[in-house]
């Protein structure tokens, strides 16, 4: 089995949960991204508009 098939197996989904990862000190990728790049999380219409000449 390849890596993708192993990652999608039922045993992986039941043994490695987000709660267990958080308990061991791992941070969610979404949480990390939100803290590192907050300006990218704004809606597009709030960003300054630049005209192309």
PDBQT receptor file of N, H, CA, C and O in Angstrom, charges set to zero:
ATOM      1  N   UNK A   1       0.849  -1.192   0.000  1.00  0.00    +0.000 N 
ATOM      2  CA  UNK A   1       0.000   0.000   0.000  1.00  0.00    +0.000 C 
ATOM      3  C   UNK A   1       0.884   1.241   0.000  1.00  0.00    +0.000 C 
ATOM      4  O   UNK A   1       1.937   1.279   0.637  1.00  0.00    +0.000 OA
ATOM      5  N   UNK A   2       0.435   2.239  -0.720  1.00  0.00    +0.000 N 
ATOM      6  H   UNK A   2      -0.420   2.208  -1.238  1.00  0.00    +0.000 HD
ATOM      7  CA  UNK A   2       1.158   3.495  -0.736  1.00  0.00    +0.000 C 
ATOM      8  C   UNK A   2       0.811   4.347   0.477  1.00  0.00    +0.000 C 
ATOM      9  O   UNK A   2      -0.064   3.995   1.267  1.00  0.00    +0.000 OA
ATOM     10  N   UNK A   3       1.496   5.456   0.612  1.00  0.00    +0.000 N 
ATOM     11  H   UNK A   3       2.207   5.742  -0.030  1.00  0.00    +0.000 HD
ATOM     12  CA  UNK A   3       1.283   6.342   1.752  1.00  0.00    +0.000 C 
ATOM     13  C   UNK A   3      -0.138   6.885   1.840  1.00  0.00    +0.000 C 
ATOM     14  O   UNK A   3      -0.689   7.019   2.932  1.00  0.00    +0.000 OA
ATOM     15  N   UNK A   4      -0.730   7.197   0.695  1.00  0.00    +0.000 N 
ATOM     16  H   UNK A   4      -0.283   7.088  -0.193  1.00  0.00    +0.000 HD
ATOM     17  CA  UNK A   4      -2.088   7.741   0.698  1.00  0.00    +0.000 C 
ATOM     18  C   UNK A   4      -3.089   6.697   1.185  1.00  0.00    +0.000 C 
ATOM     19  O   UNK A   4      -3.986   7.008   1.968  1.00  0.00    +0.000 OA
ATOM     20  N   UNK A   5      -2.932   5.456   0.718  1.00  0.00    +0.000 N 
ATOM     21  H   UNK A   5      -2.203   5.203   0.082  1.00  0.00    +0.000 HD
ATOM     22  CA  UNK A   5      -3.841   4.392   1.135  1.00  0.00    +0.000 C 
ATOM     23  C   UNK A   5      -3.709   4.108   2.627  1.00  0.00    +0.000 C 
ATOM     24  O   UNK A   5      -4.710   3.862   3.301  1.00  0.00    +0.000 OA
ATOM     25  N   UNK A   6      -2.489   4.140   3.146  1.00  0.00    +0.000 N 
ATOM     26  H   UNK A   6      -1.676   4.340   2.599  1.00  0.00    +0.000 HD
ATOM     27  CA  UNK A   6      -2.277   3.916   4.574  1.00  0.00    +0.000 C 
ATOM     28  C   UNK A   6      -2.891   5.054   5.380  1.00  0.00    +0.000 C 
ATOM     29  O   UNK A   6      -3.497   4.812   6.424  1.00  0.00    +0.000 OA
ATOM     30  N   UNK A   7      -2.747   6.280   4.916  1.00  0.00    +0.000 N 
ATOM     31  H   UNK A   7      -2.255   6.478   4.068  1.00  0.00    +0.000 HD
ATOM     32  CA  UNK A   7      -3.296   7.430   5.633  1.00  0.00    +0.000 C 
ATOM     33  C   UNK A   7      -4.815   7.398   5.675  1.00  0.00    +0.000 C 
ATOM     34  O   UNK A   7      -5.418   7.912   6.617  1.00  0.00    +0.000 OA
ATOM     35  N   UNK A   8      -5.437   6.802   4.670  1.00  0.00    +0.000 N 
ATOM     36  H   UNK A   8      -4.947   6.384   3.905  1.00  0.00    +0.000 HD
ATOM     37  CA  UNK A   8      -6.897   6.736   4.606  1.00  0.00    +0.000 C 
ATOM     38  C   UNK A   8      -7.479   5.473   5.249  1.00  0.00    +0.000 C 
ATOM     39  O   UNK A   8      -8.694   5.278   5.228  1.00  0.00    +0.000 OA
ATOM     40  N   UNK A   9      -6.634   4.622   5.813  1.00  0.00    +0.000 N 
ATOM     41  H   UNK A   9      -5.646   4.781   5.830  1.00  0.00    +0.000 HD
ATOM     42  CA  UNK A   9      -7.129   3.371   6.393  1.00  0.00    +0.000 C 
ATOM     43  C   UNK A   9      -7.905   3.656   7.681  1.00  0.00    +0.000 C 
ATOM     44  O   UNK A   9      -7.611   4.627   8.378  1.00  0.00    +0.000 OA
ATOM     45  N   UNK A  10      -8.877   2.829   7.995  1.00  0.00    +0.000 N 
ATOM     46  H   UNK A  10      -9.115   2.040   7.429  1.00  0.00    +0.000 HD
ATOM     47  CA  UNK A  10      -9.693   3.038   9.197  1.00  0.00    +0.000 C 
ATOM     48  C   UNK A  10      -8.887   3.018  10.491  1.00  0.00    +0.000 C 
ATOM     49  O   UNK A  10      -9.206   3.754  11.426  1.00  0.00    +0.000 OA
ATOM     50  N   UNK A  11      -7.856   2.192  10.558  1.00  0.00    +0.000 N 
ATOM     51  H   UNK A  11      -7.597   1.595   9.799  1.00  0.00    +0.000 HD
ATOM     52  CA  UNK A  11      -7.073   2.116  11.789  1.00  0.00    +0.000 C 
ATOM     53  C   UNK A  11      -6.324   3.420  12.056  1.00  0.00    +0.000 C 
ATOM     54  O   UNK A  11      -6.146   3.804  13.212  1.00  0.00    +0.000 OA
ATOM     55  N   UNK A  12      -5.890   4.094  11.011  1.00  0.00    +0.000 N 
ATOM     56  H   UNK A  12      -6.035   3.782  10.072  1.00  0.00    +0.000 HD
ATOM     57  CA  UNK A  12      -5.194   5.378  11.196  1.00  0.00    +0.000 C 
ATOM     58  C   UNK A  12      -6.165   6.455  11.668  1.00  0.00    +0.000 C 
ATOM     59  O   UNK A  12      -5.808   7.297  12.492  1.00  0.00    +0.000 OA
ATOM     60  N   UNK A  13      -7.389   6.429  11.151  1.00  0.00    +0.000 N 
ATOM     61  H   UNK A  13      -7.679   5.744  10.482  1.00  0.00    +0.000 HD
ATOM     62  CA  UNK A  13      -8.371   7.441  11.550  1.00  0.00    +0.000 C 
ATOM     63  C   UNK A  13      -8.832   7.259  12.983  1.00  0.00    +0.000 C 
ATOM     64  O   UNK A  13      -9.271   8.222  13.611  1.00  0.00    +0.000 OA
ATOM     65  N   UNK A  14      -8.743   6.050  13.516  1.00  0.00    +0.000 N 
ATOM     66  H   UNK A  14      -8.386   5.267  13.005  1.00  0.00    +0.000 HD
ATOM     67  CA  UNK A  14      -9.200   5.820  14.883  1.00  0.00    +0.000 C 
ATOM     68  C   UNK A  14      -8.076   5.934  15.902  1.00  0.00    +0.000 C 
ATOM     69  O   UNK A  14      -8.329   6.247  17.065  1.00  0.00    +0.000 OA
ATOM     70  N   UNK A  15      -6.833   5.683  15.482  1.00  0.00    +0.000 N 
ATOM     71  H   UNK A  15      -6.627   5.428  14.537  1.00  0.00    +0.000 HD
ATOM     72  CA  UNK A  15      -5.740   5.731  16.459  1.00  0.00    +0.000 C 
ATOM     73  C   UNK A  15      -5.067   7.093  16.534  1.00  0.00    +0.000 C 
ATOM     74  O   UNK A  15      -4.680   7.528  17.619  1.00  0.00    +0.000 OA
ATOM     75  N   UNK A  16      -4.923   7.761  15.423  1.00  0.00    +0.000 N 
ATOM     76  H   UNK A  16      -5.238   7.408  14.542  1.00  0.00    +0.000 HD
ATOM     77  CA  UNK A  16      -4.288   9.079  15.427  1.00  0.00    +0.000 C 
ATOM     78  C   UNK A  16      -5.380  10.119  15.218  1.00  0.00    +0.000 C 
ATOM     79  O   UNK A  16      -5.756  10.420  14.085  1.00  0.00    +0.000 OA
ATOM     80  N   UNK A  17      -5.881  10.661  16.312  1.00  0.00    +0.000 N 
ATOM     81  H   UNK A  17      -5.575  10.417  17.232  1.00  0.00    +0.000 HD
ATOM     82  CA  UNK A  17      -6.948  11.658  16.251  1.00  0.00    +0.000 C 
ATOM     83  C   UNK A  17      -6.381  13.035  16.548  1.00  0.00    +0.000 C 
ATOM     84  O   UNK A  17      -5.264  13.163  17.050  1.00  0.00    +0.000 OA
ATOM     85  N   UNK A  18      -7.153  14.056  16.237  1.00  0.00    +0.000 N 
ATOM     86  H   UNK A  18      -8.060  13.952  15.829  1.00  0.00    +0.000 HD
ATOM     87  CA  UNK A  18      -6.712  15.423  16.521  1.00  0.00    +0.000 C 
ATOM     88  C   UNK A  18      -6.535  15.651  18.016  1.00  0.00    +0.000 C 
ATOM     89  O   UNK A  18      -5.646  16.393  18.433  1.00  0.00    +0.000 OA
ATOM     90  N   UNK A  19      -7.369  15.023  18.812  1.00  0.00    +0.000 N 
ATOM     91  H   UNK A  19      -8.091  14.420  18.473  1.00  0.00    +0.000 HD
ATOM     92  CA  UNK A  19      -7.261  15.175  20.264  1.00  0.00    +0.000 C 
ATOM     93  C   UNK A  19      -5.955  14.575  20.768  1.00  0.00    +0.000 C 
ATOM     94  O   UNK A  19      -5.294  15.173  21.616  1.00  0.00    +0.000 OA
ATOM     95  N   UNK A  20      -5.574  13.417  20.269  1.00  0.00    +0.000 N 
ATOM     96  H   UNK A  20      -6.111  12.931  19.580  1.00  0.00    +0.000 HD
ATOM     97  CA  UNK A  20      -4.322  12.797  20.700  1.00  0.00    +0.000 C 
ATOM     98  C   UNK A  20      -3.113  13.597  20.242  1.00  0.00    +0.000 C 
ATOM     99  O   UNK A  20      -2.133  13.716  20.977  1.00  0.00    +0.000 OA
ATOM    100  N   UNK A  21      -3.173  14.144  19.041  1.00  0.00    +0.000 N 
ATOM    101  H   UNK A  21      -3.970  14.048  18.444  1.00  0.00    +0.000 HD
ATOM    102  CA  UNK A  21      -2.065  14.972  18.566  1.00  0.00    +0.000 C 
ATOM    103  C   UNK A  21      -1.944  16.241  19.403  1.00  0.00    +0.000 C 
ATOM    104  O   UNK A  21      -0.833  16.653  19.737  1.00  0.00    +0.000 OA
ATOM    105  N   UNK A  22      -3.064  16.866  19.746  1.00  0.00    +0.000 N 
ATOM    106  H   UNK A  22      -3.967  16.531  19.475  1.00  0.00    +0.000 HD
ATOM    107  CA  UNK A  22      -3.039  18.075  20.575  1.00  0.00    +0.000 C 
ATOM    108  C   UNK A  22      -2.505  17.754  21.962  1.00  0.00    +0.000 C 
ATOM    109  O   UNK A  22      -1.783  18.561  22.548  1.00  0.00    +0.000 OA
ATOM    110  N   UNK A  23      -2.849  16.592  22.494  1.00  0.00    +0.000 N 
ATOM    111  H   UNK A  23      -3.436  15.937  22.019  1.00  0.00    +0.000 HD
ATOM    112  CA  UNK A  23      -2.372  16.193  23.816  1.00  0.00    +0.000 C 
ATOM    113  C   UNK A  23      -0.846  16.049  23.828  1.00  0.00    +0.000 C 
ATOM    114  O   UNK A  23      -0.199  16.320  24.839  1.00  0.00    +0.000 OA
ATOM    115  N   UNK A  24      -0.287  15.625  22.708  1.00  0.00    +0.000 N 
ATOM    116  H   UNK A  24      -0.814  15.405  21.886  1.00  0.00    +0.000 HD
ATOM    117  CA  UNK A  24       1.168  15.455  22.615  1.00  0.00    +0.000 C 
ATOM    118  C   UNK A  24       1.894  16.746  22.225  1.00  0.00    +0.000 C 
ATOM    119  O   UNK A  24       3.119  16.752  22.105  1.00  0.00    +0.000 OA
ATOM    120  N   UNK A  25       1.146  17.839  22.028  1.00  0.00    +0.000 N 
ATOM    121  H   UNK A  25       0.151  17.834  22.126  1.00  0.00    +0.000 HD
ATOM    122  CA  UNK A  25       1.776  19.126  21.778  1.00  0.00    +0.000 C 
ATOM    123  C   UNK A  25       1.794  19.582  20.335  1.00  0.00    +0.000 C 
ATOM    124  O   UNK A  25       2.358  20.632  20.027  1.00  0.00    +0.000 OA
ATOM    125  N   UNK A  26       1.186  18.812  19.444  1.00  0.00    +0.000 N 
ATOM    126  H   UNK A  26       0.727  17.960  19.695  1.00  0.00    +0.000 HD
ATOM    127  CA  UNK A  26       1.135  19.222  18.043  1.00  0.00    +0.000 C 
ATOM    128  C   UNK A  26       0.018  20.242  17.844  1.00  0.00    +0.000 C 
ATOM    129  O   UNK A  26      -1.049  20.146  18.451  1.00  0.00    +0.000 OA
ATOM    130  N   UNK A  27       0.285  21.213  16.985  1.00  0.00    +0.000 N 
ATOM    131  H   UNK A  27       1.152  21.291  16.492  1.00  0.00    +0.000 HD
ATOM    132  CA  UNK A  27      -0.686  22.270  16.718  1.00  0.00    +0.000 C 
ATOM    133  C   UNK A  27      -1.359  22.009  15.375  1.00  0.00    +0.000 C 
ATOM    134  O   UNK A  27      -0.752  21.455  14.458  1.00  0.00    +0.000 OA
ATOM    135  N   UNK A  28      -2.600  22.410  15.275  1.00  0.00    +0.000 N 
ATOM    136  H   UNK A  28      -3.093  22.860  16.020  1.00  0.00    +0.000 HD
ATOM    137  CA  UNK A  28      -3.342  22.265  14.035  1.00  0.00    +0.000 C 
ATOM    138  C   UNK A  28      -2.708  23.143  12.953  1.00  0.00    +0.000 C 
ATOM    139  O   UNK A  28      -2.274  24.262  13.229  1.00  0.00    +0.000 OA
ATOM    140  N   UNK A  29      -2.659  22.634  11.730  1.00  0.00    +0.000 N 
ATOM    141  H   UNK A  29      -3.012  21.726  11.505  1.00  0.00    +0.000 HD
ATOM    142  CA  UNK A  29      -2.108  23.419  10.621  1.00  0.00    +0.000 C 
ATOM    143  C   UNK A  29      -2.940  24.666  10.370  1.00  0.00    +0.000 C 
ATOM    144  O   UNK A  29      -2.395  25.715  10.029  1.00  0.00    +0.000 OA
ATOM    145  N   UNK A  30      -4.248  24.564  10.534  1.00  0.00    +0.000 N 
ATOM    146  H   UNK A  30      -4.691  23.711  10.811  1.00  0.00    +0.000 HD
ATOM    147  CA  UNK A  30      -5.121  25.713  10.331  1.00  0.00    +0.000 C 
ATOM    148  C   UNK A  30      -4.865  26.789  11.385  1.00  0.00    +0.000 C 
ATOM    149  O   UNK A  30      -4.829  27.976  11.063  1.00  0.00    +0.000 OA
ATOM    150  N   UNK A  31      -4.688  26.384  12.627  1.00  0.00    +0.000 N 
ATOM    151  H   UNK A  31      -4.718  25.419  12.888  1.00  0.00    +0.000 HD
ATOM    152  CA  UNK A  31      -4.389  27.341  13.692  1.00  0.00    +0.000 C 
ATOM    153  C   UNK A  31      -3.046  28.019  13.450  1.00  0.00    +0.000 C 
ATOM    154  O   UNK A  31      -2.918  29.232  13.613  1.00  0.00    +0.000 OA
ATOM    155  N   UNK A  32      -2.058  27.241  13.067  1.00  0.00    +0.000 N 
ATOM    156  H   UNK A  32      -2.162  26.255  12.935  1.00  0.00    +0.000 HD
ATOM    157  CA  UNK A  32      -0.735  27.803  12.797  1.00  0.00    +0.000 C 
ATOM    158  C   UNK A  32      -0.787  28.782  11.627  1.00  0.00    +0.000 C 
ATOM    159  O   UNK A  32      -0.196  29.860  11.697  1.00  0.00    +0.000 OA
ATOM    160  N   UNK A  33      -1.477  28.424  10.570  1.00  0.00    +0.000 N 
ATOM    161  H   UNK A  33      -1.957  27.548  10.514  1.00  0.00    +0.000 HD
ATOM    162  CA  UNK A  33      -1.596  29.290   9.399  1.00  0.00    +0.000 C 
ATOM    163  C   UNK A  33      -2.311  30.585   9.759  1.00  0.00    +0.000 C 
ATOM    164  O   UNK A  33      -1.939  31.654   9.277  1.00  0.00    +0.000 OA
ATOM    165  N   UNK A  34      -3.327  30.498  10.597  1.00  0.00    +0.000 N 
ATOM    166  H   UNK A  34      -3.630  29.629  10.989  1.00  0.00    +0.000 HD
ATOM    167  CA  UNK A  34      -4.067  31.690  10.996  1.00  0.00    +0.000 C 
ATOM    168  C   UNK A  34      -3.198  32.659  11.786  1.00  0.00    +0.000 C 
ATOM    169  O   UNK A  34      -3.385  33.871  11.685  1.00  0.00    +0.000 OA
ATOM    170  N   UNK A  35      -2.256  32.150  12.566  1.00  0.00    +0.000 N 
ATOM    171  H   UNK A  35      -2.104  31.165  12.648  1.00  0.00    +0.000 HD
ATOM    172  CA  UNK A  35      -1.384  33.029  13.345  1.00  0.00    +0.000 C 
ATOM    173  C   UNK A  35      -0.234  33.566  12.512  1.00  0.00    +0.000 C 
ATOM    174  O   UNK A  35       0.226  34.683  12.751  1.00  0.00    +0.000 OA
ATOM    175  N   UNK A  36       0.243  32.796  11.535  1.00  0.00    +0.000 N 
ATOM    176  H   UNK A  36      -0.131  31.889  11.341  1.00  0.00    +0.000 HD
ATOM    177  CA  UNK A  36       1.392  33.216  10.740  1.00  0.00    +0.000 C 
ATOM    178  C   UNK A  36       0.995  34.208   9.651  1.00  0.00    +0.000 C 
ATOM    179  O   UNK A  36       1.722  35.167   9.393  1.00  0.00    +0.000 OA
ATOM    180  N   UNK A  37      -0.137  33.989   9.018  1.00  0.00    +0.000 N 
ATOM    181  H   UNK A  37      -0.728  33.210   9.227  1.00  0.00    +0.000 HD
ATOM    182  CA  UNK A  37      -0.536  34.826   7.880  1.00  0.00    +0.000 C 
ATOM    183  C   UNK A  37      -1.954  35.358   8.066  1.00  0.00    +0.000 C 
ATOM    184  O   UNK A  37      -2.853  34.983   7.314  1.00  0.00    +0.000 OA
ATOM    185  N   UNK A  38      -2.169  36.232   9.061  1.00  0.00    +0.000 N 
ATOM    186  H   UNK A  38      -1.439  36.536   9.672  1.00  0.00    +0.000 HD
ATOM    187  CA  UNK A  38      -3.536  36.727   9.274  1.00  0.00    +0.000 C 
ATOM    188  C   UNK A  38      -4.046  37.598   8.122  1.00  0.00    +0.000 C 
ATOM    189  O   UNK A  38      -5.252  37.639   7.880  1.00  0.00    +0.000 OA
ATOM    190  N   UNK A  39      -3.163  38.288   7.413  1.00  0.00    +0.000 N 
ATOM    191  H   UNK A  39      -2.183  38.254   7.610  1.00  0.00    +0.000 HD
ATOM    192  CA  UNK A  39      -3.621  39.145   6.323  1.00  0.00    +0.000 C 
ATOM    193  C   UNK A  39      -4.174  38.331   5.168  1.00  0.00    +0.000 C 
ATOM    194  O   UNK A  39      -4.966  38.849   4.380  1.00  0.00    +0.000 OA
ATOM    195  N   UNK A  40      -3.783  37.082   5.045  1.00  0.00    +0.000 N 
ATOM    196  H   UNK A  40      -3.139  36.661   5.684  1.00  0.00    +0.000 HD
ATOM    197  CA  UNK A  40      -4.303  36.244   3.963  1.00  0.00    +0.000 C 
ATOM    198  C   UNK A  40      -5.674  35.687   4.286  1.00  0.00    +0.000 C 
ATOM    199  O   UNK A  40      -6.342  35.142   3.408  1.00  0.00    +0.000 OA
ATOM    200  N   UNK A  41      -6.104  35.815   5.535  1.00  0.00    +0.000 N 
ATOM    201  H   UNK A  41      -5.561  36.258   6.248  1.00  0.00    +0.000 HD
ATOM    202  CA  UNK A  41      -7.408  35.289   5.932  1.00  0.00    +0.000 C 
ATOM    203  C   UNK A  41      -8.521  36.321   5.784  1.00  0.00    +0.000 C 
ATOM    204  O   UNK A  41      -9.687  36.010   6.027  1.00  0.00    +0.000 OA
ATOM    205  N   UNK A  42      -8.174  37.544   5.387  1.00  0.00    +0.000 N 
ATOM    206  H   UNK A  42      -7.227  37.796   5.189  1.00  0.00    +0.000 HD
ATOM    207  CA  UNK A  42      -9.189  38.576   5.191  1.00  0.00    +0.000 C 
ATOM    208  C   UNK A  42      -9.941  38.321   3.895  1.00  0.00    +0.000 C 
ATOM    209  O   UNK A  42      -9.386  37.740   2.962  1.00  0.00    +0.000 OA
ATOM    210  N   UNK A  43     -11.195  38.747   3.823  1.00  0.00    +0.000 N 
ATOM    211  H   UNK A  43     -11.646  39.219   4.581  1.00  0.00    +0.000 HD
ATOM    212  CA  UNK A  43     -11.921  38.629   2.551  1.00  0.00    +0.000 C 
ATOM    213  C   UNK A  43     -11.251  39.463   1.464  1.00  0.00    +0.000 C 
ATOM    214  O   UNK A  43     -10.619  40.478   1.759  1.00  0.00    +0.000 OA
ATOM    215  N   UNK A  44     -11.384  39.047   0.230  1.00  0.00    +0.000 N 
ATOM    216  H   UNK A  44     -11.898  38.223  -0.009  1.00  0.00    +0.000 HD
ATOM    217  CA  UNK A  44     -10.699  39.729  -0.874  1.00  0.00    +0.000 C 
ATOM    218  C   UNK A  44     -11.132  41.181  -1.028  1.00  0.00    +0.000 C 
ATOM    219  O   UNK A  44     -10.322  42.018  -1.429  1.00  0.00    +0.000 OA
ATOM    220  N   UNK A  45     -12.383  41.503  -0.720  1.00  0.00    +0.000 N 
ATOM    221  H   UNK A  45     -13.040  40.824  -0.393  1.00  0.00    +0.000 HD
ATOM    222  CA  UNK A  45     -12.861  42.865  -0.949  1.00  0.00    +0.000 C 
ATOM    223  C   UNK A  45     -12.310  43.862   0.077  1.00  0.00    +0.000 C 
ATOM    224  O   UNK A  45     -12.524  45.063  -0.090  1.00  0.00    +0.000 OA
ATOM    225  N   UNK A  46     -11.621  43.428   1.116  1.00  0.00    +0.000 N 
ATOM    226  H   UNK A  46     -11.447  42.452   1.251  1.00  0.00    +0.000 HD
ATOM    227  CA  UNK A  46     -11.043  44.362   2.089  1.00  0.00    +0.000 C 
ATOM    228  C   UNK A  46      -9.607  44.716   1.760  1.00  0.00    +0.000 C 
ATOM    229  O   UNK A  46      -9.035  45.615   2.377  1.00  0.00    +0.000 OA
ATOM    230  N   UNK A  47      -9.013  44.023   0.795  1.00  0.00    +0.000 N 
ATOM    231  H   UNK A  47      -9.478  43.293   0.294  1.00  0.00    +0.000 HD
ATOM    232  CA  UNK A  47      -7.626  44.306   0.443  1.00  0.00    +0.000 C 
ATOM    233  C   UNK A  47      -7.570  45.538  -0.452  1.00  0.00    +0.000 C 
ATOM    234  O   UNK A  47      -8.520  45.823  -1.181  1.00  0.00    +0.000 OA
ATOM    235  N   UNK A  48      -6.455  46.271  -0.399  1.00  0.00    +0.000 N 
ATOM    236  H   UNK A  48      -5.683  46.039   0.192  1.00  0.00    +0.000 HD
ATOM    237  CA  UNK A  48      -6.329  47.446  -1.267  1.00  0.00    +0.000 C 
ATOM    238  C   UNK A  48      -6.282  47.035  -2.740  1.00  0.00    +0.000 C 
ATOM    239  O   UNK A  48      -5.715  46.004  -3.100  1.00  0.00    +0.000 OA
ATOM    240  N   UNK A  49      -6.879  47.853  -3.558  1.00  0.00    +0.000 N 
ATOM    241  H   UNK A  49      -7.340  48.691  -3.266  1.00  0.00    +0.000 HD
ATOM    242  CA  UNK A  49      -6.952  47.584  -4.990  1.00  0.00    +0.000 C 
ATOM    243  C   UNK A  49      -5.821  48.323  -5.684  1.00  0.00    +0.000 C 
ATOM    244  O   UNK A  49      -5.599  49.507  -5.428  1.00  0.00    +0.000 OA
ATOM    245  N   UNK A  50      -5.112  47.636  -6.552  1.00  0.00    +0.000 N 
ATOM    246  H   UNK A  50      -5.293  46.674  -6.760  1.00  0.00    +0.000 HD
ATOM    247  CA  UNK A  50      -4.031  48.261  -7.309  1.00  0.00    +0.000 C 
ATOM    248  C   UNK A  50      -4.431  48.259  -8.780  1.00  0.00    +0.000 C 
ATOM    249  O   UNK A  50      -4.852  47.239  -9.326  1.00  0.00    +0.000 OA
ATOM    250  N   UNK A  51      -4.289  49.416  -9.405  1.00  0.00    +0.000 N 
ATOM    251  H   UNK A  51      -3.946  50.245  -8.962  1.00  0.00    +0.000 HD
ATOM    252  CA  UNK A  51      -4.634  49.495 -10.815  1.00  0.00    +0.000 C 
ATOM    253  C   UNK A  51      -3.414  49.132 -11.654  1.00  0.00    +0.000 C 
ATOM    254  O   UNK A  51      -2.284  49.465 -11.298  1.00  0.00    +0.000 OA
ATOM    255  N   UNK A  52      -3.643  48.468 -12.737  1.00  0.00    +0.000 N 
ATOM    256  H   UNK A  52      -4.561  48.197 -13.027  1.00  0.00    +0.000 HD
ATOM    257  CA  UNK A  52      -2.565  48.073 -13.641  1.00  0.00    +0.000 C 
ATOM    258  C   UNK A  52      -2.601  49.005 -14.820  1.00  0.00    +0.000 C 
ATOM    259  O   UNK A  52      -3.637  49.172 -15.464  1.00  0.00    +0.000 OA
ATOM    260  N   UNK A  53      -1.461  49.618 -15.104  1.00  0.00    +0.000 N 
ATOM    261  H   UNK A  53      -0.620  49.483 -14.581  1.00  0.00    +0.000 HD
ATOM    262  CA  UNK A  53      -1.384  50.583 -16.196  1.00  0.00    +0.000 C 
ATOM    263  C   UNK A  53      -0.676  49.989 -17.366  1.00  0.00    +0.000 C 
ATOM    264  O   UNK A  53      -0.512  50.653 -18.390  1.00  0.00    +0.000 OA
TER     265      UNK A  53
